[in-house]
Amino acid sequence: MEPIALLIAGLAAGAILLIFIGLASNPSVDPVQARLNQLGNMQAKNLEELELQAPLVDRTLRPIMAGLSNRANKMASTSFTQSTEKRLALAGNPGDLRVADWMGIKTVGAVVGGALFTLLFVFPKLVEFLLPFPFNFIWILVGLYLGYSIPEFWLGGRVKKRQKLILLQIPDALDLLTISVRAGLGFDGALGKVVEKLKGPLTEEFRRALAEIRVGKPRRDALRDIVPRTEVTALTNFIGAIIQAEQLGVSISKVLQVQSEQLRIERRQRAEEQAAKAPIKMLFPLVGCIFPSLFIVILGPAIILIITGLSGT
């Protein structure tokens, strides 16, 4: 029995030794230390390589626009800055543009417009000596003004388009909101259901309001902040009714039902108004395009016969 006992003892000692060797060869590594070691082993890239990896626009146009926007922003008044911020908010902050970025775009547009008008109108006239200097200078001013104003026209069109999309989306969103509330969801949950099911600028505003509510902002303040970012009368009336119902303790489902019916009536009235305007709008293409063609087809042969008869006599 002694050899067997010695064999078992040897096997047990060998197993314990192997366990210690395994633990020693695979020590537990701190995750933070492992991440630091990984970062330390990465090959550092110099500044030139990092700059070359950036897009061409970021390396060329963006620094120029940043410098121009800083200079233009210093010359802009406080009222102009506030109105620009408001217009950018109404347009949905396209491209996450700030006031300084927008000023840079307008400045670049003015420079490009002035240079384009100089090439088109000023240089040929200077070569031919047809116009004196003040007239050439007026062309440059016109190019500067147009280049500076065209971004404003684009922004105004984007604001109108966004407000129209919000106005068209309000009835559908309110119907879904009413159905969700009457099905048992709370107002925040119903608003989340609207954000989940629908897409558009209105749902983006509701998504932003829900995010503000989740971080602790009062619901009435989060909803009230939607009004200056949209300036749509129907949405303003709806938010005002919701806030008033919350303050007075009125049932939100009743308010939503009344608002939904009112918005349906307003949508029907807008459709009838557009239908009434259609004949007047059709008059201009009829007079400008169709009637001249009809006159040519009907009176053309008669005019040709009259001219032929007169020339023959």
NUKOL-534286 format. One record per residue (C-alpha): x, y, z; residue in three letters. Coordinates in steps of 0.25 Angstrom, whole numbers, plus 2048, in hexadecimal, padded with zeros to 3 digits. Last residue first. Layout:
<atoms>
XYZALA ...
</atoms>
This chain:
<atoms>
73097265ATHR 73796565DGLY 73E96B669SER 73196F66FLEU 72B96166CGLY 737959672THR 73796267FILE 728960680ILE 72995167ELEU 73594F688ILE 72D957692ILE 72194E690ALA 729942692PRO 72F94769FGLY 72294C6A5LEU 71E93E6ABILE 72B9376ADVAL 7339446B2ILE 7279486BAPHE 72693B6C1LEU 73593B6C4SER 7349496CAPRO 7289446D2PHE 7309386D8ILE 73C93E6DECYS 73B94C6E4GLY 72C94D6E5VAL 72A93F6EALEU 73693F6F2PRO 73194B6FAPHE 7229476FBLEU 72693A702MET 72994170FLYS 71C94870FILE 71593B70DPRO 71D934718ALA 71A93E723LYS 70C938726ALA 71292B728ALA 71D930731GLN 71393673AGLU 70B92973AGLU 71792273EALA 71A92C749ARG 70C92B74EGLN 70D91C74FARG 71A91D756ARG 713927760GLU 70891D762ILE 711912765ARG 71991B76ELEU 70D91E776GLN 70990F778GLU 71790C77DSER 717918786GLN 70A91378DVAL 70F90578EGLN 71C909794LEU 71591279EVAL 70C9067A2LYS 7188FD7A3SER 7209077ABILE 7159077B6SER 7159157BDVAL 71E9177C9GLY 71E9267C7LEU 72E9277C5GLN 72E91A7BDGLU 72391F7B4ALA 72992C7B2GLN 7369267AEILE 72F91D7A4ILE 72692879EALA 73293179CGLY 73A926795ILE 72E92478CPHE 72C933789ASN 73B934786THR 73B92877DLEU 72F92E775ALA 73693C774THR 74493676FVAL 74F93E775GLU 759932775THR 76593477EARG 75E940786PRO 752936789VAL 75A92978CILE 760930799ASP 75293079FARG 75292179ELEU 75E91F7A6ALA 75A92A7B0ASP 74C9237B2ARG 7539167B4ARG 75D91A7BFPRO 76B9187BBLYS 77190C7C3GLY 77A9057B9VAL 76F8FC7B4ARG 7669097B1ILE 77190E7A8GLU 7729027A0ALA 76390179FLEU 763910799ALA 76E90C790ARG 76690078BARG 75A909789PHE 762913781GLU 767908778GLU 759902777THR 754910771LEU 760910768PRO 75C903761GLY 75B8F4765LYS 74F8ED76BLEU 74E8E0773LYS 7598E177EGLU 7578F0780VAL 7488EE781VAL 74A8E378BLYS 7538EB793GLY 7488F6794LEU 73F8EB799ALA 7488E77A3GLY 74A8F67A8ASP 73B8F87A8PHE 7388EB7B0GLY 7348DF7A8LEU 7268D97ABGLY 7208D779DALA 71A8E479EARG 7288EA79FVAL 72D8E2793SER 7218E578AILE 7228F478DTHR 7318F478ALEU 72E8ED77DLEU 7248F7779ASP 72D90377DLEU 7388FE775ALA 72F8FC769ASP 72990A76APRO 73791176DILE 73F90B761GLN 73A915757LEU 73D92175FLEU 74A91B763ILE 74E919754LEU 749927751LYS 75292D75CGLN 75E925756ARG 75B92A748LYS 75A93974DLYS 767938755VAL 76E93174AARG 76A93C740GLY 76E94774AGLY 77C94074BLEU 77E94073CTRP 77A94E73BPHE 784952746GLU 78F94A73FPRO 78C952732ILE 78E95F739SER 79D96073BTYR 7A095C72DGLY 795965727LEU 79A97172FTYR 7A996E72BLEU 7A596C71DGLY 79D97971DVAL 7A9981723LEU 7B297C719ILE 7A998070ETRP 7A898E714ILE 7B798F714PHE 7B798D705ASN 7AD998704PHE 7B69A270CPRO 7C299E704PHE 7BE9A36F6PRO 7B799A6ECLEU 7BB9966DELEU 7CA9956E0PHE 7CA9886D8GLU 7D49816E2VAL 7CD9886EELEU 7C09836E9LYS 7C49756E7PRO 7CA9756F5PHE 7BE97B6FCVAL 7B29736F7PHE 7B59646F8LEU 7C2963700LEU 7BE96E70ATHR 7B096870BPHE 7B695B70FLEU 7C0961719ALA 7B5969720GLY 7AD95D721GLY 7B8954726VAL 7BC95E731VAL 7AD960735ALA 7AB951736GLY 7B794F73EVAL 7B295A747THR 7A4954748LYS 7AA94674BILE 7B394C756GLY 7A895375CMET 7A094675CTRP 7AC93F763ASP 7AD94A76EALA 79E949770VAL 79F93A772ARG 79C92F768LEU 79892176CASP 79791D75EGLY 78992375DPRO 78592976AASN 776925769GLY 773931760ALA 76C93876BLEU 778936774ALA 78193C769LEU 777948768ARG 77794A777LYS 78694A778GLU 78795476CTHR 77D95D774SER 78695C780GLN 79295F779THR 78C96B771PHE 78797177ESER 79596F785THR 79C97777ASER 7A597176FALA 7B397676EMET 7B996C777LYS 7B2961770ASN 7B7965762ALA 7C6964767ARG 7C395676EASN 7BB952762SER 7C7955758LEU 7D194E760GLY 7C8941762ALA 7C4942753MET 7D394174FILE 7D6936759PRO 7CA92E754ARG 7CD930745LEU 7DA929745THR 7DD91E74EARG 7CF91B752ASP 7CB91B744VAL 7D6912740LEU 7D290774APRO 7DB904755ALA 7E68F9754GLN 7F090374FLEU 7EF90B75CGLU 7F28FF764LEU 7FE8FB75CGLU 80390975DGLU 80190976CLEU 80A8FD76FASN 8048EF771LYS 8088E777DALA 8098D877CGLN 8008D1785MET 8088CA790ASN 8058D479BGLY 7F68D4797LEU 7F68C579AGLN 7FE8C67A6ASN 7F48D17ABLEU 7E88C87A8ARG 7EF8BC7AFALA 7F18C57BBGLN 7E38C97BCVAL 7DE8BA7BAPRO 7E78B67C6ASP 7EE8A97C2VAL 7EC89C7CASER 7F88937C9PRO 7F88887BFASN 8068817C0SER 8068827CFALA 7F887C7D0LEU 7FC8717C7GLY 80986E7CEILE 80186D7DBPHE 7F78647D6ILE 80285B7D0LEU 80985A7DDLEU 7FC8567E4ILE 7FA84B7DAALA 8088467DBGLY 8068467EAALA 7F983E7E9ALA 8008347DFLEU 80C8327E8GLY 80382F7F4ALA 7FB8257ECILE 80881E7E8LEU 80D81E7F6LEU 8008187FBALA 80180E7F0ILE 80F80A7F3PRO 80C809802GLU 800800800MET 
</atoms>
